[in-house]
Structures are given as structure tokens and as C-alpha cells.
Amino acid sequence: MAYQDNSTSYSFGQMGSIYVDGTATITSNEVTSAAIAGAVGEKAVFVAITFITDTTFDSGTAGLVAETSTLYPDSTGTGTAIEDTGGNVVDGVVFPAGVTIYGRWTGLKLSSTGSVIAYIGY
């Protein structure tokens, strides 16, 4: 049997996805099993989010939760290495339908409008 390195595909969301259109708080641990996360030896995260309809995240700290808040856009208000003003970088931002963002998020919560597909990776 030939060796197959799945590390690249696991990084790009081939571990599955979830469709979200409500306002419940969703975490990557809720949608991935320990067996999947353990198989790759890493903690599962959302690696991409595609917006199905125009979408905004909740303005609280559960809105978009980056694995490392200083590297990826999130709702904590700590800013990123690129945008370091400490603002809520996704608070009130409308992401238009058809756009995909890439990063590493451990949780998300939509506002009262919107729908997304969140892709799982590690």
C-alpha cells in the first residue's frame, strides 16, 4: 500500500463541514468526534467559512472565536498582527453571500441573519 499524507487535505476542510443558519453557539468540538480529532493528533477547528447568504456574526465574544485571536479575525476585540488597534474586527461586519474566509476558529455564533458552511480541519 502506498503512503498517503493526509495532512494537507485535513488542513483544508476535508474532515467535514456543518451548515449553520441559527443563532446557537457552535464550537468545533461539538461537530467533530474525538476519534476524528485523535486520528490526526490535533485539535479540530473550523478552517474555512463560506457565506451562503449575507451574514453577520454575533457582537458578543462568542461571535467568531479565533484559535489565536492575534492571528485571525474574531470578535474578542484583541485585534490581529495586521490590524492591531484592538477593535472588534468582525463586530457589525456584513459578509456577503459567496465569500469564503480562511483561518482557524474554534467557535462561531451568527446574529439573527445569515447562513454559513463551516469546514472542519485541524
Secondary structure, DSSP 8 states (H G I E B T S, - for coil): ------HHHHHTTBT-EEEE-SSS-EEHHHHS-HHHHHHTTS--EEEEEEESS-B-B-SSTTSEEESSTTTS--SSS---SSS-S---TTTT--B-TT-EEEEEEEEE-B-SS--EEEEEE-
